[in-house]
Amino acid sequence: MDISNFEDQLYTELFQRAIQEVITPVNMGIFKKGARDEFIEILNRVNVNPLVDIVTRVEYDQYIDEILIPFHKDIYHLYRSNLVVSIDNPYSYSARILNQYLKTITFRALLFNTDLDIYLKIQHPVISNVFLKAFSEMGISIVNQIDGREKYYEVVKYYRDLLDLEICGKNLSLQAMRLGIDV
């Protein structure tokens, strides 16, 4: 059996599955009709190769900062015209979708010797309305209230602080959420 062909097939299936996880009716509802194919092309251009070498939160944050703005600029014209989103703020819907895509890839890539514990602790949450309502003490109830990088990283810090705690009442809601969808 040719292992390289097997690995190529696994990688192909991994990326196809990640795309399927992201192009849900809920996510596609924020885009104009007919945007699906172009959106998939944009997802396929996201450079995930640096993820292999990232082991700290600072490195991951730098990676997100490098890829989020170009990703947002690429998909901005696909958003519905009545969606509250700005070309200058990639930290709401674009960040949510990008993080969902990256989480799906990394957590499914365990077949390729990645360390789940590292990625669980360094990645950003998929900031959805479900996530925000579960942690209402942050004072943000819907995604479009994340009005920039500072507020986005406040949410990321809050999430990471919850991950750093032992399981308790404060972070119990995380367990009920779907990894890659809500967190």
Secondary structure, DSSP 8 states (H G I E B T S, - for coil): --HHHHHHHHHHHHHHHHHHHHS-HHHHTTB-TT-HHHHHHHHHHS--GGGGG--SHHHHHHHHHHHHHHHHHHHGGGB-TTS---TT--TTHHHHHHHHHHHHHHHHGGGGT--HHHHHHHS-----HHHHHHTGGGS--SGGG--SHHHHHHHHHHHHHHHHS-S-TTTHHHHHS-TTTT-
